[in-house]
Amino acid sequence: MRTPLIAGNWKMHLVRGPAASLAREVVSLVRDVAGVDVALCPPATALDAVGRVLAGTRVLLGAQTMHWEAKGAYTGEISAPMLVDLGCRVVILGHSERRVLFGETDEQVARKTAAALVHGLTPIVCVGEVLAERDRGEAAAVIGRQLGVVLDAIPRDAVARLVIAYEPVWAIGTGRTPTGPEANQVAGLIRERLAAAGGSDAAGAVRVLYGGSVKPDNISEFLDRPEIDGALVGGASLDAAAFAAIVRAAAP
Ligand code: PGA
């Protein structure tokens, strides 16, 4: 009942020309794959160029972060209306690289999420534990806290418009992953929290993605699970053939 979503996070890679070329390749490779939502999230400097390639195609344009205010004295920041102006439909928020490397807090992620919803962007809110938290048995508590702050900041009737990405931080870019059942269990916990905040219909509508070292040869391990509705893909999204293979694996 939930349409799977495969989102590519290009991180800080590619200037405009190569970014537009990669987008063109992805568009042509996924053109005939039905029943999957696809998004590409290039760096901010390539949003315009990639957006021109994606305009009129089924592939959605996404950003990797944004500020919570619509405008103001926030040097270096980019707001939701600016992303909307470029044609963005989705925005990744609270990625662990933002949290760990740039000190983004749960409260900031929550404000960003509320702002994205106000401006009509679909937020892909990332949650996940670092290795030490996992080793201490704190993964569920950490994810519950990260999600709880977001859910407290948005109206109950907006819960259904969220996308949540479960990304164990120790799995990002490392080649290590949890097992499908482990990821599915966390996705189930996430959906329980969503249901408590927005009701079971809303929770049932939210796509919960898995992210962290997703590749064509391990994607089925995650997509075969009832609580997992797609993937947030980093490294493999920079390879059009690999990304398209992941999209095809998500097709019903
Ligand atoms: P990875 O990154 O697929 O390269 O592990 C995932 C992410 O950071 O979203």
Residues whose N, C-alpha, C, O or C-beta is under 5 A from the ligand:
A	BS01	PGA	N9 A171 I172 G173 T174 G211 G212 S213 V214 L232 V233 G234 G235 A236
